[in-house]
Amino acid sequence: MSVFLDTSVLVAAVRTADLRHAASNELVRKCGPDNSSCAAHTLAEVYSSLTGMRPPNRFRPEQAIQVIDEFRAKFRCVELTADEVVDTARGIAGLGLMGGIIYDALLLTCARKVNADRIYTWNVRHFQTVAPDLAGRIVEPGQQDSLGVDHETEDDVIGFP
């Protein structure tokens, strides 16, 4: 089974104070580059999210870099061409959608590119609005999350206090 994770899941996986941490971290622990992907630009979004939080939750830049290095090794990172970005924008414009939802649409374009069987996000409603044809594949961590992969060792767990 091929899975795609969005930024909200990856950020929650490393923030132990996040109420969604346990489910997100459990999912991330099951992932590897052979069965899991994220958007390449998600790495920048994770950095921005972690370093942009208010103290005491803010990560130091070197901590955030460590996290994105670990994610880079754990996930296949999917890139979009300029044509794919423009086509995605045209698609949401055709749906009458505006504003920041373009970023969810770009993530979904990446998920389509790798033909993900399951798309994990904490923004299910937004994702399903952008891609109703993928609604059955879009779930929150903890729902339909059997990857068929054994858990990795504790040394492979991503997380910071």
C-alpha positions, 0 to 999 in steps of 0.5 A: 500500500502506498501512502501520502502524508501532508504537512499537518500530519508530519508536524503533529508527529514531532510535536509531543504537545499536539493532541494529534501526536500519538496517531501521527507519530504512530503512522510516521513510525510505520513509513519508509521510502518504499511505501510512503511519500510527501511533497518536496515542498512539505519539508519547507512547510514543516520547517516554517511551522516548527520554527514559527510557533510561539515559545515554548513550542517553537523549535530552534532552527537546528532542531527543525533541520534535523526533523526535515533531514529525517523526513527526507530520508523516510519519505519519497519526496514528490516534486511538481513541474511548473506545468503541473502547478499551473494545471492544478491552479486551473483545476481549482479555479474551475471549481470556484475555489480561491485562496490558500486551498491551492496548497492543499490542491498542490499536495493532492497533485503530488499524491496523484502523481505517485498514485497513493492508495491512502492520503493522510491529513488532519484537513480531510474536509479541505482535501475532499473539497478539492478532490471529491474523486479521492474522498475514499482515500483521504483519511486522518491518521488512525483511520484505515492506517494499516500499512502492512509494515512492521514497526521500526526500531525505537532508534528510528522514531522521530520526535523531540521533547 
